[in-house]
Each structure stands twice: as C-alpha cells, then as structure tokens.
Amino acid sequence: MRMTVRLDLPREADSVPTVRRLLRSTLAVLRIDNEAQDDLEIAITEACSNVVRHAGGTEMFEVCLDVAENHCSIDVRDNGTGFDVDQVGSAGPESESGRGLALIKALGENVRMHSVPKHGSLIHFEKSFA
C-alpha cells in the first residue's frame, strides 16, 4: 500500500497541527513503528513551523507526503522570501529557537534544502522503515 497526499495550506499556525495529524494518521494506517512516527512528526512540525514563521511574502505553502510500508518522503515548499541555506547556522546552547533545520537533518534521511531569495524554499526529507 502507498499513500500520496498534496496539501495547499494557509501560512498560519493552525496549519501545523493539521499536517502533523494527517501524517500521524497515515503512518498509523500503514502500521509504521512509533519511533519512526515520532521522528517524522518532529521533522514535519519543524519544517512547517519554519514556513509559518519565516516565509514572508506568501500566504500559502505546500506539503507533499508520499508514504509506503518501507519509506516516507516529505516535501515542504513555499513561495516566500527564501533564505540563504549556507548562512543557516546551529543554535547556541542558550538559544530558545533556531534548531529546526538541525533537527530535520538529524531525524531525516536524504535531507535537501533549496532556497532562492524572493522565490521561495523547499525542504525535502525522507525516512526508511525497517
């Protein structure tokens, strides 16, 4: 079984739990283990939260989920102001924010980030299941 979902969402905070619930439900239907579910839920929350907080200049964003029994692929795309991927650093130990991209990299596989200033961003990550 394989499920593919594409969502166009408003760039607002309420969209984040909506995406998280959809992902959790999809993974549960496919009986994906809880640890992988947790990893993907954290990663997609961070990716979507970054869009809501930082993707100025756009009112919508897109999330694509492609989930099968042994693999999940997620794309979070916006048409906002973009960011310089090379300038994103790690948060300091006292920082209360700035860990989202590092978490996505730690929890996901084949992580790719592409951004063009004033033209938007794409965050892609995957997870394989045993």
GIVEN-V650845 format. One record per residue. N is the residue number from 1. NEAR is the number of other ideal C-beta (glycine too) atoms within 12 Angstrom. D_LAST is the distance of its C-alpha to the last C-alpha in Angstrom with 2 decimals. Layout:
<<N/NEAR/D_LAST> <N/NEAR/D_LAST>>
This chain:
<<1/13/15.61> <2/16/15.91> <3/23/17.96> <4/18/19.97> <5/26/22.38> <6/18/25.05> <7/27/27.13> <8/20/30.43> <9/31/31.17> <10/22/34.20> <11/31/33.92> <12/20/34.47> <13/17/32.79> <14/15/32.26> <15/30/29.85> <16/31/27.22> <17/19/26.55> <18/24/26.73> <19/39/23.84> <20/31/21.84> <21/21/22.53> <22/28/21.69> <23/40/18.25> <24/27/17.61> <25/19/18.99> <26/31/17.01> <27/34/13.62> <28/19/15.06> <29/18/16.26> <30/25/12.88> <31/16/11.69> <32/30/9.12> <33/19/8.90> <34/14/12.07> <35/15/11.21> <36/30/9.55> <37/28/12.54> <38/20/14.91> <39/31/14.03> <40/41/14.51> <41/35/17.53> <42/30/19.15> <43/41/18.70> <44/48/20.14> <45/32/22.84> <46/36/23.89> <47/45/24.03> <48/43/26.06> <49/32/28.22> <50/36/29.14> <51/42/30.37> <52/31/32.37> <53/22/33.92> <54/30/34.52> <55/36/34.65> <56/21/38.37> <57/20/40.20> <58/25/37.91> <59/17/37.73> <60/21/34.45> <61/38/30.92> <62/30/28.11> <63/39/24.44> <64/29/22.21> <65/38/18.81> <66/24/16.78> <67/34/13.78> <68/22/11.85> <69/19/9.12> <70/19/6.63> <71/26/8.89> <72/39/11.80> <73/32/15.02> <74/45/17.95> <75/34/21.55> <76/47/24.31> <77/34/27.70> <78/38/31.26> <79/23/34.73> <80/29/36.04> <81/21/37.77> <82/28/34.83> <83/30/34.31> <84/16/34.50> <85/19/30.97> <86/11/32.58> <87/12/34.55> <88/22/31.71> <89/14/31.67> <90/16/29.97> <91/15/31.54> <92/11/33.74> <93/8/33.24> <94/7/35.89> <95/12/34.71> <96/8/33.75> <97/17/31.97> <98/20/30.58> <99/24/27.07> <100/35/25.26> <101/33/24.49> <102/23/23.47> <103/28/21.00> <104/34/19.51> <105/26/19.26> <106/18/17.71> <107/29/15.04> <108/34/14.30> <109/22/13.65> <110/18/16.37> <111/28/18.80> <112/23/22.17> <113/31/25.30> <114/21/28.38> <115/30/31.60> <116/18/35.17> <117/18/37.87> <118/17/39.52> <119/18/37.10> <120/28/33.84> <121/36/30.32> <122/30/26.80> <123/42/23.70> <124/29/20.51> <125/36/17.02> <126/30/13.48> <127/36/9.97> <128/20/6.75> <129/23/3.79> <130/10/0.00>>
